[in-house]
Amino acid sequence: MSDSPTSAKVNPLSLSVEEAARMLSAAGQKRVTPEQVQADVDAGAPVGRDGRINLVNYTAWLIREVQTR
């Protein structure tokens, strides 16, 4: 097994801003940048005490944000 960043296991319940952006980009048709994810965090997206993002909680927050607009 390689030690490259792409081969490392990623925990979707504890992501950095960069990891969240990569996962969201891979799952969708639009590129999501770390700056976009950070803007969401700055706007109130949930993060843990350690500043890491739970993808399930973040996705729920995004859905609520879209529904309230």
N, C-alpha and C positions, 0 to 999 in steps of 0.2 A: 504494500500500500504506500502511496506517495504522501509526502508531507506538504503538498501544495495546498493553498487555501481552498481550492475547489473540491478537494477530497476530504476536507475536514467536516466532521459532523456538526450540524447546526441544530440547536434546540429552538423550535418555534415558540416556546414559552419563555425564552430569555434571549432576545436578540439585541444587538447593537443597532443603532440607526442605520448604519451601512448594510448590515445583514438584512434588516427589514426591507430596505429599498431593493436589494437584490432579489429577495424572495417574491416581493410584490411584482417586480418587473418580470420575473420568470413566469409568474402565474397569469399575467394579463397580457393585453395587446399593446399597452402603453408603457413606456419606460418611466419608472418612478425613481427620482433622485434622492440621495440622502438629505439634500436641502429641503425637499418637499416633506419628507418624513419629519425632519427637525421642526419645520414650520408647524406641523400638526401637533407635535409635542409641546411647542411653545404656546399653541392655542388651546391646550388642555387635554390632548390625547393622553391616556393613562400610561404611566411607566412605573416600574417597581422602585423601591428605595435605592436600588443600585443604578437607576437610570436606564435599565434594560426594558425592552418592549415585549409584552406577551402578545403574539400575533392574533390570538383569539379575541382578547380584550380590545386591541387596537382596531380590528376589523369591525367589531360591534360598535365602537365609538364612531368609526367612519360611516357606518350605515345610519346611525342616529343623526349625525351631522348632515348627511344628504337628505334625510327625511324631514329635517326641520327647516331646510332651505326652500 
